[in-house]
Amino acid sequence: MFIIDDPVKRVDNMTMSHSLEARVPFLDIDLISFMLSVKSEKKIENGEKCFFKRGL
């Protein structure tokens, strides 16, 4: 299904047309809920974002 007014697609089209790269925030509610439940000390290990590198 194609959503015409999808904000992620709109940002992607606008930035690509001007040879720019933009980072759109994560929009998955389950991911946001999980990351809010994890203690801050566990999110970063050795100065790195360990959950993203490990693939959760």
C-alpha positions in Angstrom: 0.0 0.0 0.0 1.4 3.4 -0.9 0.6 6.3 1.4 0.7 9.6 -0.5 1.1 11.8 2.5 3.8 9.7 4.2 6.2 12.1 6.0 9.2 9.8 5.7 8.7 9.5 1.9 8.2 13.2 1.6 11.5 14.0 3.5 13.3 11.4 1.4 12.0 12.9 -1.9 12.8 16.5 -0.9 16.3 15.7 0.2 17.2 13.4 -2.7 16.1 16.1 -5.2 18.7 18.5 -3.7 21.4 15.9 -3.2 21.1 16.0 0.6 20.8 13.3 3.2 18.4 13.6 6.2 17.9 11.3 9.1 14.3 10.7 10.0 13.6 9.7 13.6 12.5 6.1 14.4 8.7 6.0 14.3 8.1 2.5 15.6 6.1 2.7 18.8 7.4 -0.8 20.0 11.0 0.3 19.6 10.4 3.6 21.4 8.6 1.8 24.3 11.4 -0.7 24.6 14.2 1.9 24.6 12.3 3.9 27.2 12.3 0.8 29.4 16.0 0.3 29.2 18.2 2.0 31.8 20.5 4.8 30.4 23.7 3.0 31.5 22.7 0.0 29.3 22.1 2.0 26.1 25.7 3.1 25.7 28.7 0.8 26.3 32.3 1.9 25.6 31.0 5.1 24.1 28.9 3.2 21.5 25.2 2.7 20.9 25.3 -1.0 21.7 21.6 -1.9 21.0 21.8 -0.6 17.5 25.0 -2.3 16.7 23.8 -5.6 18.2 20.5 -5.4 16.4 18.5 -5.3 19.7 
